[in-house]
Amino acid sequence: MGRATTAGRHGAASGTSTAARHLVTAASVAYLANCLWGTAVAVRVIRTKKLRVVHHGLFVVTATLTGVAATTPVWTRDRSALFLLPALVPLAVAPRTNPRSRAHWRVAVAAAPSYLGALLARGRPGG
C-alpha cells in the first residue's frame, strides 16, 4: 500500500495545508501593500486625490484574505492562521478612525504582530 492521500482534518487532501499557507502569505502581502500605500500617502509621496479608491480596495482585499485565511484551521491541520485572529480587531476598527489622525496608523500597525506570527508559524509542521 502507498502513502496515505489524506492528511488534513476530516480527510482533507494534503494540498489544503498548502492552500492555508498560501492564504496566510496572500493576506500578509496584502496587509503589507496596504500599509506601504497608506504610508506613502501619509508622507505625501503619493497624492491620492484621484486614487483614493486604491487604499480602500487594498483594505477590502486585506480584510477579505485575512478573514478567509483565519478560517483555515477549521478545514486543515495548519494552525498558523490562528495568529491572524487578533488582526481582525484592528481591521474592524481602522475604517472607523480618522485617516488623518495618529490613531489610524496606530490601529493599522497593531495588526502587524499577527501577520508576522502567522508567517513565522506557517513553516512549522502542523502550523
C-alpha positions in Angstrom: 0.0 0.0 0.0 1.3 3.5 -0.8 1.3 6.7 1.2 -2.0 8.0 2.6 -3.6 10.5 0.3 -5.3 12.4 3.1 -3.5 14.5 5.8 -6.0 17.1 6.9 -8.9 17.2 9.3 -11.9 15.2 8.2 -9.9 13.5 5.5 -9.0 16.8 3.8 -6.4 16.5 1.0 -2.8 17.3 1.8 -3.0 20.2 -0.6 -5.3 22.0 1.9 -2.4 22.8 4.2 -0.6 24.3 1.2 -3.7 26.4 0.4 -3.7 27.5 4.1 -0.1 28.7 3.8 -0.8 30.4 0.6 -3.8 32.2 2.1 -1.7 33.4 5.1 1.0 34.6 2.7 -1.5 36.4 0.5 -3.2 38.1 3.5 0.2 39.2 4.8 1.3 40.6 1.4 -2.0 42.4 1.1 -1.6 43.9 4.6 2.0 45.0 3.8 0.9 46.6 0.5 -1.9 48.4 2.2 0.5 49.7 4.9 3.0 50.8 2.3 0.4 52.6 0.2 -1.1 54.3 3.3 2.4 55.4 4.5 3.2 56.7 1.0 0.0 58.7 1.1 0.6 60.0 4.7 4.1 61.3 3.9 2.8 62.7 0.6 5.0 60.6 -1.7 1.7 59.7 -3.5 -1.2 62.1 -4.0 -4.5 60.3 -3.8 -6.9 62.9 -5.0 -8.0 60.6 -7.8 -6.6 57.4 -6.4 -8.3 57.2 -3.0 -10.1 54.1 -4.1 -6.7 52.2 -4.2 -6.2 52.3 -0.4 -9.9 51.3 0.1 -9.5 48.5 -2.4 -6.4 47.2 -0.8 -8.1 47.3 2.6 -11.0 45.2 1.3 -8.6 42.7 -0.2 -6.6 42.6 3.0 -9.7 42.1 5.2 -11.2 39.5 2.9 -8.0 37.5 2.6 -7.3 37.7 6.4 -10.9 36.6 7.1 -10.7 33.6 4.8 -7.2 32.7 5.9 -8.4 32.8 9.6 -10.9 30.0 8.8 -8.2 27.6 7.5 -7.7 25.9 11.0 -11.3 24.7 10.6 -10.6 22.7 7.4 -6.9 21.9 7.7 -4.4 20.9 10.3 -2.5 24.1 9.6 -2.8 26.3 12.7 -0.6 29.2 11.5 -3.7 31.2 10.6 -4.8 31.3 14.2 -2.3 34.1 14.6 -4.5 36.2 12.3 -7.5 36.2 14.6 -6.3 39.1 16.7 -5.7 41.1 13.4 -9.4 41.1 12.8 -9.9 43.6 15.6 -7.7 46.3 14.1 -9.1 45.6 10.7 -12.6 46.2 12.1 -11.6 49.4 14.0 -9.3 51.1 11.3 -12.1 52.2 9.0 -13.8 53.9 11.9 -10.8 56.1 12.8 -9.9 59.4 11.2 -7.4 58.6 8.4 -5.5 61.8 9.2 -5.1 61.0 12.8 -2.3 59.1 14.6 -5.0 56.7 15.8 -5.5 55.4 12.3 -1.9 54.3 11.7 -1.6 53.0 15.3 -4.6 50.8 14.8 -3.3 49.6 11.4 0.2 48.8 12.9 -1.5 46.9 15.8 -2.2 44.1 13.3 1.4 43.7 12.3 2.4 41.2 15.1 -0.5 38.9 14.0 0.7 38.8 10.4 4.3 38.3 11.4 3.3 35.5 13.8 1.3 33.8 11.1 4.1 34.0 8.6 6.6 32.6 11.1 4.3 29.8 12.2 3.4 28.6 8.7 6.8 27.0 8.2 6.3 24.7 11.3 4.8 21.3 11.0 1.1 21.4 12.0 1.2 25.2 11.8 
